[in-house]
């Protein structure tokens, strides 16, 4: 394999599980020296942990909800309503919105089935929006946003809003009719767009992101202030991808943006610089 490495121009990740966001990215870029599209492995590894992500972005001034990390045997000091989340799971696996103390034990048990550490985070009533940052020609560009239309009956997005489960219980494809529907572009005021955009760009820089990044925010119903929930440093580049939908809402060409990002990535490392990659 080694003699053929100079002809491998770039790796486009399509593994968004924990190993795919950590070990495999490091293997290609840090060990083999092949450039990877998207953020480096130390950044994606950090972003897989919600508690660590919060710590880094909040230190740079991005607002996050009050929260507590919890391990088995720890004393819970938070008061409902709050959201219980496994720190390193994705797609709302193990997530529970707790309204009163009678629901706490079941929520913690559910979370601990999936992770040794939980994040117990104040529930922020209001809107939920997704914000993307894309690097274009050295600038951080904020795209039209997606809003998930939460309601009083469905105040947060659950696993079933994000993925359909397969017969063995593992996540499969995106649901065709999620309960909490997404709309793009979101109807936001210029002031709110600026707040969300600045928070997303600050998070992008603080986490050490590269090429693109994606963030979920809650916007408080009373204060209209955004609170960052988590970072999602993935993009399939497919037509149904969230960042793709944002690009289309902005009138941009998916092919043009992808070519620019992949071409930039292909020139980042020693191996790529000696490759046979050509583009117009």
VEXKOL-382205 format. One record per residue (C-alpha): residue in one letter; x negated, y negated, z. Coordinates in steps of 0.1 Angstrom, whole numbers, plus 5000, padded with zeros to 4 digits. Each point is the difference from the previous one (the first is absolute). Layout:
+------+------+------+------+
: code :    x :    y :    z :
+------+------+------+------+
:    a :    X :    Y :    Z :
...
+------+------+------+------+
This chain:
+------+------+------+------+
: code :    x :    y :    z :
+------+------+------+------+
:    x : 5000 : 5000 : 5000 :
:    x : 4972 : 4976 : 5009 :
:    x : 4987 : 4995 : 4964 :
:    x : 5035 : 4990 : 4989 :
:    x : 5005 : 4974 : 5027 :
:    x : 4988 : 4970 : 4979 :
:    x : 5030 : 5007 : 4976 :
:    x : 5025 : 4997 : 5028 :
:    x : 5011 : 4964 : 4999 :
:    x : 5024 : 4996 : 5029 :
:    x : 5023 : 5020 : 5023 :
:    x : 5036 : 4989 : 5002 :
:    x : 5014 : 5015 : 5033 :
:    x : 5033 : 5019 : 5000 :
:    x : 4996 : 5016 : 5034 :
:    x : 5017 : 4979 : 5026 :
:    x : 5000 : 5025 : 5028 :
:    x : 4976 : 4995 : 5029 :
:    x : 4971 : 5018 : 4984 :
:    x : 5006 : 4983 : 4967 :
:    x : 4999 : 4965 : 5017 :
:    x : 4968 : 5009 : 5020 :
:    x : 4977 : 5029 : 4992 :
:    x : 5005 : 5004 : 4963 :
:    x : 4995 : 4963 : 4992 :
:    x : 4968 : 5000 : 5021 :
:    x : 4988 : 5031 : 4981 :
:    x : 5003 : 4985 : 4966 :
:    x : 4988 : 4965 : 5007 :
:    x : 4977 : 5003 : 5029 :
:    x : 4984 : 5034 : 4993 :
:    x : 5002 : 5005 : 4962 :
:    x : 4998 : 4963 : 4992 :
:    x : 5030 : 5000 : 4977 :
:    x : 5021 : 4968 : 5003 :
:    x : 5036 : 5004 : 5013 :
:    x : 5028 : 4977 : 4992 :
:    x : 5015 : 4983 : 5031 :
:    x : 4986 : 4994 : 5034 :
:    x : 4968 : 5017 : 5013 :
:    x : 5004 : 5030 : 5023 :
:    x : 4991 : 4982 : 5032 :
:    x : 5029 : 4976 : 4993 :
:    x : 5025 : 5026 : 4990 :
:    x : 4990 : 5021 : 5030 :
:    x : 5007 : 4970 : 5023 :
:    x : 5033 : 4993 : 4984 :
:    x : 5013 : 5036 : 5006 :
:    x : 5000 : 4991 : 5037 :
:    x : 5028 : 4975 : 5007 :
:    x : 4987 : 4990 : 5035 :
:    x : 4965 : 4992 : 4986 :
:    x : 5015 : 4982 : 4971 :
:    x : 5019 : 4977 : 5024 :
:    x : 4969 : 4993 : 5020 :
:    x : 4980 : 4989 : 4970 :
:    x : 5026 : 4978 : 4983 :
:    x : 5012 : 4984 : 5033 :
:    x : 4964 : 4990 : 5008 :
:    x : 5001 : 4980 : 4967 :
:    x : 5033 : 4983 : 5009 :
:    x : 5026 : 5022 : 4984 :
:    x : 5030 : 5003 : 5022 :
:    x : 5010 : 5035 : 5013 :
:    x : 5026 : 5011 : 5024 :
:    x : 4993 : 5007 : 5037 :
:    x : 4990 : 5037 : 5003 :
:    x : 4984 : 5028 : 5021 :
:    x : 4979 : 5029 : 4990 :
:    x : 5012 : 5032 : 5018 :
:    x : 4984 : 5034 : 5006 :
:    x : 5016 : 5029 : 5018 :
:    x : 5000 : 4993 : 5037 :
:    x : 4998 : 4962 : 4996 :
:    x : 5025 : 4977 : 5017 :
:    x : 5023 : 4983 : 4975 :
:    x : 5003 : 4963 : 5009 :
:    x : 5020 : 4989 : 4970 :
:    x : 5038 : 4993 : 5002 :
:    x : 5025 : 5007 : 4973 :
:    x : 5008 : 4992 : 4973 :
:    x : 4968 : 5013 : 4985 :
:    x : 4987 : 5022 : 4972 :
:    x : 4980 : 5032 : 5007 :
:    x : 4975 : 5009 : 4973 :
:    x : 4972 : 5026 : 4997 :
:    x : 4969 : 4979 : 4994 :
:    x : 4987 : 5019 : 4970 :
:    x : 5032 : 5013 : 4982 :
:    x : 5015 : 4985 : 4969 :
:    x : 5035 : 4997 : 4984 :
:    x : 5017 : 4995 : 5034 :
:    x : 4993 : 5036 : 5011 :
:    x : 5006 : 5002 : 5038 :
:    x : 5014 : 4964 : 5002 :
:    x : 5029 : 4993 : 5023 :
:    x : 5017 : 4967 : 5009 :
:    x : 5008 : 5001 : 5037 :
:    x : 5029 : 4978 : 5012 :
:    x : 5002 : 5011 : 5036 :
:    x : 4981 : 5021 : 5026 :
:    x : 5021 : 5031 : 4995 :
:    x : 4983 : 5004 : 4965 :
:    x : 4964 : 4996 : 5011 :
:    x : 4991 : 5036 : 5009 :
:    x : 5013 : 5014 : 4967 :
:    x : 4983 : 4973 : 4980 :
:    x : 4966 : 5006 : 5017 :
:    x : 5004 : 5038 : 4996 :
:    x : 5007 : 4995 : 4963 :
:    x : 4969 : 4978 : 4995 :
:    x : 4977 : 5022 : 5020 :
:    x : 5008 : 5029 : 4977 :
:    x : 4981 : 4982 : 4973 :
:    x : 4973 : 4980 : 5017 :
:    x : 4980 : 4999 : 5033 :
:    x : 5004 : 4962 : 5002 :
:    x : 5032 : 4980 : 4995 :
:    x : 5006 : 4964 : 4993 :
:    x : 5030 : 4986 : 5019 :
:    x : 5008 : 4967 : 4985 :
:    x : 5027 : 4973 : 5007 :
:    x : 5028 : 5002 : 4975 :
:    x : 5002 : 4968 : 4979 :
:    x : 5036 : 4993 : 4989 :
:    x : 5003 : 4985 : 4966 :
:    x : 4988 : 5007 : 4964 :
:    x : 4975 : 5025 : 4988 :
:    x : 4977 : 4990 : 4971 :
:    x : 4971 : 5016 : 4981 :
:    x : 4972 : 4977 : 4988 :
:    x : 4972 : 5009 : 4975 :
:    x : 4967 : 4984 : 4994 :
:    x : 4981 : 5006 : 4968 :
:    x : 4965 : 4988 : 4992 :
:    x : 4999 : 4983 : 4966 :
:    x : 4969 : 4982 : 4986 :
:    x : 4987 : 4995 : 5035 :
:    x : 5032 : 4986 : 5015 :
:    x : 5025 : 5016 : 5023 :
:    x : 5034 : 4999 : 4983 :
:    x : 5032 : 5006 : 5020 :
:    x : 5028 : 5016 : 4979 :
:    x : 5038 : 4996 : 5002 :
:    x : 5010 : 5018 : 5031 :
:    x : 5023 : 5030 : 5006 :
:    x : 5028 : 4998 : 5027 :
:    x : 5015 : 5031 : 5015 :
:    x : 5036 : 4992 : 5008 :
:    x : 5002 : 5011 : 5036 :
:    x : 5034 : 4998 : 5017 :
:    x : 5015 : 5002 : 5034 :
:    x : 5008 : 5036 : 4995 :
:    x : 4966 : 5007 : 4984 :
:    x : 4976 : 4975 : 5017 :
:    x : 4968 : 5017 : 4990 :
:    x : 4988 : 5022 : 4971 :
:    x : 4998 : 5037 : 5008 :
:    x : 4982 : 5029 : 4983 :
:    x : 5031 : 5006 : 4979 :
:    x : 4998 : 4965 : 4986 :
:    x : 4965 : 5007 : 4987 :
:    x : 4998 : 5036 : 4990 :
:    x : 5023 : 5030 : 4994 :
:    x : 4990 : 5031 : 5020 :
:    x : 4991 : 5032 : 4982 :
:    x : 5014 : 5034 : 5011 :
:    x : 4969 : 5006 : 5022 :
:    x : 5006 : 4967 : 5018 :
:    x : 4971 : 4981 : 4984 :
:    x : 5005 : 4967 : 4982 :
:    x : 5008 : 5000 : 4963 :
:    x : 5011 : 4974 : 4975 :
:    x : 5015 : 4966 : 5007 :
:    x : 5038 : 5001 : 5005 :
:    x : 5021 : 4988 : 4972 :
:    x : 5025 : 4983 : 5024 :
:    x : 4984 : 4990 : 5032 :
:    x : 5022 : 4987 : 5028 :
:    x : 4979 : 4969 : 5004 :
:    x : 4998 : 4987 : 4965 :
:    x : 4970 : 4980 : 4986 :
:    x : 5004 : 4969 : 4979 :
:    x : 4972 : 4983 : 4980 :
:    x : 4994 : 4971 : 4999 :
:    x : 5011 : 4993 : 5036 :
:    x : 5020 : 4968 : 5006 :
:    x : 4976 : 4981 : 5022 :
:    x : 4995 : 4962 : 5004 :
:    x : 4967 : 4985 : 4989 :
:    x : 4991 : 4994 : 5036 :
:    x : 5006 : 5037 : 5009 :
:    x : 4981 : 5011 : 4969 :
:    x : 4970 : 4980 : 5010 :
:    x : 5001 : 5013 : 5036 :
:    x : 5002 : 5036 : 4988 :
:    x : 4974 : 4995 : 4973 :
:    x : 4975 : 4984 : 5023 :
:    x : 5005 : 5027 : 5026 :
:    x : 4995 : 5027 : 4973 :
:    x : 4969 : 4984 : 4986 :
:    x : 4985 : 4996 : 5035 :
:    x : 5006 : 5036 : 5007 :
:    x : 4985 : 5010 : 4966 :
:    x : 4968 : 4982 : 5010 :
:    x : 4999 : 5011 : 5036 :
:    x : 5004 : 5037 : 4992 :
:    x : 4974 : 4998 : 4972 :
:    x : 5024 : 5009 : 4973 :
:    x : 4990 : 5001 : 4963 :
:    x : 5019 : 4998 : 4967 :
:    x : 5035 : 5000 : 5015 :
:    x : 5019 : 5005 : 5033 :
:    x : 5036 : 5004 : 5012 :
:    x : 5016 : 4990 : 5033 :
:    x : 5033 : 5004 : 5018 :
:    x : 5014 : 4971 : 5020 :
:    x : 5030 : 4993 : 5022 :
:    x : 5013 : 4964 : 4999 :
:    x : 5016 : 4991 : 5033 :
:    x : 5037 : 4991 : 4997 :
:    x : 4998 : 4971 : 5024 :
:    x : 4965 : 4985 : 4994 :
:    x : 4995 : 5009 : 4964 :
:    x : 4964 : 5009 : 5009 :
:    x : 4984 : 5031 : 4983 :
:    x : 4985 : 5029 : 5020 :
:    x : 4977 : 5024 : 4983 :
:    x : 5011 : 5037 : 5005 :
:    x : 4973 : 5019 : 4980 :
:    x : 4977 : 5001 : 4970 :
:    x : 5005 : 5024 : 4971 :
:    x : 4969 : 5001 : 4978 :
:    x : 5013 : 5021 : 4972 :
:    x : 5013 : 4995 : 4965 :
:    x : 5008 : 5028 : 4975 :
:    x : 5000 : 4976 : 4971 :
:    x : 5031 : 5018 : 4989 :
:    x : 5032 : 4982 : 4988 :
:    x : 5019 : 5006 : 5032 :
:    x : 4972 : 4989 : 5023 :
:    x : 5009 : 4970 : 5022 :
:    x : 4971 : 4979 : 4989 :
:    x : 5009 : 5008 : 4964 :
:    x : 5035 : 4988 : 5006 :
:    x : 4986 : 4968 : 5014 :
:    x : 4978 : 4994 : 4970 :
:    x : 5030 : 5006 : 4977 :
:    x : 5021 : 4975 : 5020 :
:    x : 4972 : 4975 : 4994 :
:    x : 5000 : 5006 : 4963 :
:    x : 4964 : 5015 : 5000 :
:    x : 4989 : 5029 : 4979 :
:    x : 4993 : 5031 : 5020 :
:    x : 4975 : 5012 : 4974 :
:    x : 4981 : 4967 : 5000 :
:    x : 4997 : 4999 : 5038 :
:    x : 4990 : 5037 : 5002 :
:    x : 4973 : 4996 : 4974 :
:    x : 4986 : 4970 : 5018 :
:    x : 4999 : 5018 : 5034 :
:    x : 4986 : 5033 : 4986 :
:    x : 4974 : 4982 : 4980 :
:    x : 4989 : 4980 : 5030 :
:    x : 4998 : 5031 : 5021 :
:    x : 4980 : 5019 : 4973 :
:    x : 4972 : 4974 : 5002 :
:    x : 4996 : 5001 : 5038 :
:    x : 4974 : 5028 : 5006 :
:    x : 4967 : 5013 : 4986 :
:    x : 5016 : 5030 : 4983 :
:    x : 5027 : 4980 : 4983 :
:    x : 4975 : 4974 : 4987 :
:    x : 4983 : 5028 : 4980 :
:    x : 5032 : 5016 : 4988 :
:    x : 5014 : 5002 : 4965 :
:    x : 5031 : 4980 : 5010 :
:    x : 5011 : 4975 : 4973 :
:    x : 5029 : 4976 : 4998 :
:    x : 5010 : 4971 : 4978 :
+------+------+------+------+
